[in-house]
Amino acid sequence: MAGDGERVPWYAAGLDFACVRCGGCCAGPEEGYVWATAQEIAAIADRLGIPPEQVHQRYVRAVGGRFSLRECSDSRDCVFLAGDGDRGRGCAIYPVRPMQCRTWPFWPTNLRSADAWSQAAARCPGIDHGEHFDCDEIQTRCNVTGR
């Protein structure tokens, strides 16, 4: 419960989400950034069985003082978005995906309002379905990335 002066978020009763492996959050056509830390890049390297330097060369671009995963030049899809046969599309590095990916769809931009959440749901079929996340868990995920 909110104390004096605290605003109760519109999602105080919680929200539902389950990834349906559509790949929409990882796909173009707009250019975007999937921020990755040095530790996340090292985990990706370990997962792929290659040195971190090769991950940087093949899969990462520098943007300012930060690192972002590359996108395919033709589709603007994340370089790690892969087809998965009958199971849809999925992340080739899912167990070690960056925190930004782990916290979708609980980003500040999607949680600004019920309308913003509905707009995200129009693009993501997993929103409003599946696992129920309580308000505390939503805020924890939202605050991790600060997007």
C-alpha positions, 0 to 999 in steps of 0.5 A: 500500500502506498503511504502518504504522498505516494501514488498508487500505480495504475497496475497495483493489482498486477499484470499478466505476461507470457512470452509466446515466442513471436519475436516481435520485441526483437524484430524491426523494422525500426532501428533500436538498441539492445544495451549489453554490459561487459558482463552480459557480453562475456556471458554471451561469449561463454554461451557461444563458446567464443572469446568476448573479443569475437562477440564484440567484432561479430555481434556488438556495436559501440554507441557512445560509451555503451554497447548494443547488440547489432541488428541485421541490416535488411530486417533490423531484427536483433542478430540473435533472433532466430527461427525456431521451426513450428515453435515460432521465433526465439532468441538464440542466446535466451538463457544469457540475454541482456537485462533489457530483454529479460525485463520486457514488457515491464519497461517504464515506457510501457508502464506509464499508463494503462493506455501505454500498456494497451499499445504495447499489447497491440504489438505483443501477443504475450501481454495480458496472458500467462503468468501474473506478476504482482506490483512489487515484481513489476516495479523491480523489473522496471527499476532494473533498467530504468527505461 
